[in-house]
Amino acid sequence: MSQELLKKAVAFSTKTDVPDFRIGDTVDVAVRITEGEKERVQVFSGTVIGRRGSGVSEMFTVRRIVNNQGVERIFPLHSPKIASVEVVRGGKVRRAKLYFLRGRAGKATRLKETQHKAPAGTVAKKGAREAAAETEQASAAKE
């Protein structure tokens, strides 16, 4: 019986609209902040340097540089305080945790850019020739 209640609680608090983001991606995390009786959304932009946990207890760490000072925040993925997570750009990495970025500054913190899956309705990783051929076909179809 307790297992059924636990499963219901987990299903109730789990988000279904979680984007596919990985370690090394630059993300914008929109966080709901309550000040008195007012609530506003504040965006925290940075690089994902780690993920841990699974299911409803999954967490991810985002790092950014503010006034030449590193700032890291740990967010629960399924928290109601997280309004949205938007992937700005992908990063190509070969590590599960990017803690080595803590010791770097300036241009040394840059990661190679990569493209993951394209959102619905967009074209991913097409060469210039294929894109030009598609536009020619589209213009020929209009005529």
C-alpha positions as CSV (number, residue, x, y, z in Angstrom):
1,M,0.0,0.0,0.0
2,S,2.8,2.5,0.9
3,Q,4.5,1.7,-2.5
4,E,1.3,2.7,-4.3
5,L,1.1,6.0,-2.4
6,L,4.7,6.7,-3.1
7,K,4.3,6.0,-6.8
8,K,1.2,8.4,-6.9
9,A,3.2,11.1,-5.2
10,V,6.1,10.8,-7.6
11,A,3.8,10.8,-10.6
12,F,2.1,13.9,-9.3
13,S,5.3,15.9,-8.8
14,T,7.2,14.7,-11.9
15,K,7.3,17.2,-14.8
16,T,6.5,15.9,-18.3
17,D,7.9,18.9,-20.3
18,V,11.5,18.6,-19.3
19,P,13.8,19.5,-22.3
20,D,16.7,17.3,-23.4
21,F,19.8,18.9,-22.1
22,R,23.2,17.5,-21.4
23,I,26.4,18.3,-19.5
24,G,28.2,21.2,-21.2
25,D,25.1,22.8,-22.7
26,T,24.5,26.5,-22.0
27,V,21.0,26.8,-20.6
28,D,18.6,29.5,-19.4
29,V,16.8,28.5,-16.2
30,A,13.7,30.5,-15.4
31,V,13.2,30.5,-11.6
32,R,10.1,31.7,-9.8
33,I,11.1,34.0,-7.0
34,T,8.6,35.1,-4.3
35,E,9.2,38.6,-2.8
36,G,6.5,39.3,-0.2
37,E,3.2,38.6,-1.9
38,K,4.6,39.2,-5.5
39,E,6.0,36.5,-7.6
40,R,8.4,37.1,-10.5
41,V,10.6,35.0,-12.9
42,Q,14.3,35.5,-12.9
43,V,16.5,33.8,-15.5
44,F,19.8,32.2,-14.5
45,S,22.0,31.6,-17.6
46,G,25.1,29.4,-17.5
47,T,26.8,26.1,-18.4
48,V,25.5,22.8,-17.0
49,I,28.5,21.3,-15.2
50,G,26.8,18.3,-13.6
51,R,23.7,16.2,-13.2
52,R,22.9,13.7,-10.4
53,G,20.0,11.6,-9.1
54,S,17.2,10.2,-11.0
55,G,13.4,10.4,-11.2
56,V,11.8,13.1,-9.0
57,S,15.0,13.7,-7.1
58,E,17.2,14.6,-10.2
59,M,19.3,17.7,-9.7
60,F,21.6,19.7,-12.1
61,T,24.3,22.3,-11.4
62,V,24.7,25.5,-13.5
63,R,27.8,27.7,-13.4
64,R,28.3,31.2,-14.7
65,I,30.7,34.0,-14.2
66,V,29.4,37.3,-12.7
67,N,31.8,40.2,-12.1
68,N,34.8,37.8,-12.6
69,Q,33.4,35.6,-9.8
70,G,32.1,32.1,-10.4
71,V,28.6,31.5,-9.3
72,E,27.0,28.0,-9.2
73,R,23.4,27.1,-8.5
74,I,22.0,23.6,-8.0
75,F,18.4,23.2,-9.2
76,P,16.0,20.3,-8.6
77,L,14.8,19.4,-12.1
78,H,11.2,18.7,-11.2
79,S,10.7,21.6,-8.7
80,P,7.7,23.8,-9.1
81,K,10.0,26.8,-8.6
82,I,11.6,26.0,-12.0
83,A,9.4,27.7,-14.6
84,S,11.4,26.5,-17.6
85,V,14.8,25.3,-18.8
86,E,15.8,26.4,-22.3
87,V,18.8,25.2,-24.1
88,V,20.7,28.1,-25.7
89,R,23.6,26.1,-27.2
90,G,25.0,22.7,-27.0
91,G,28.5,21.9,-25.8
92,K,30.8,19.0,-26.8
93,V,32.4,17.4,-23.7
94,R,34.0,14.1,-22.8
95,R,33.3,14.2,-19.0
96,A,30.3,13.5,-16.9
97,K,31.2,16.4,-14.5
98,L,32.9,19.6,-15.6
99,Y,34.3,20.6,-12.2
100,F,37.6,21.4,-14.0
101,L,35.9,24.6,-15.2
102,R,36.1,26.0,-11.7
103,G,39.9,26.5,-12.0
104,R,39.7,28.2,-15.4
105,A,39.0,31.8,-16.3
106,G,38.2,33.8,-19.4
107,K,38.4,32.1,-22.7
108,A,39.7,28.9,-21.1
109,T,36.1,28.1,-20.0
110,R,34.8,27.9,-23.6
111,L,33.6,24.6,-24.8
112,K,33.2,23.3,-28.4
113,E,29.7,23.8,-29.7
114,T,27.6,20.9,-30.9
115,Q,24.0,20.4,-32.0
116,H,21.9,17.7,-30.4
117,K,18.5,16.9,-31.6
118,A,16.7,19.7,-33.5
119,P,13.4,20.9,-32.1
120,A,10.2,19.9,-34.0
121,G,9.9,21.7,-37.3
122,T,13.5,22.7,-37.7
123,V,16.3,21.2,-39.8
124,A,19.4,19.9,-38.1
125,K,23.0,19.7,-39.4
126,K,22.3,20.2,-43.1
127,G,25.1,21.2,-45.4
128,A,24.9,24.3,-47.5
129,R,24.3,22.3,-50.6
130,E,21.4,20.4,-49.3
131,A,19.8,23.6,-47.9
132,A,20.3,25.3,-51.3
133,A,18.8,22.3,-53.1
134,E,15.7,22.4,-50.8
135,T,15.2,26.1,-51.4
136,E,15.4,25.6,-55.2
137,Q,12.9,22.8,-55.0
138,A,10.6,24.9,-52.9
139,S,10.8,27.8,-55.4
140,A,10.2,25.5,-58.4
141,A,7.2,24.1,-56.7
142,K,5.7,27.6,-56.3
143,E,6.0,28.3,-60.0
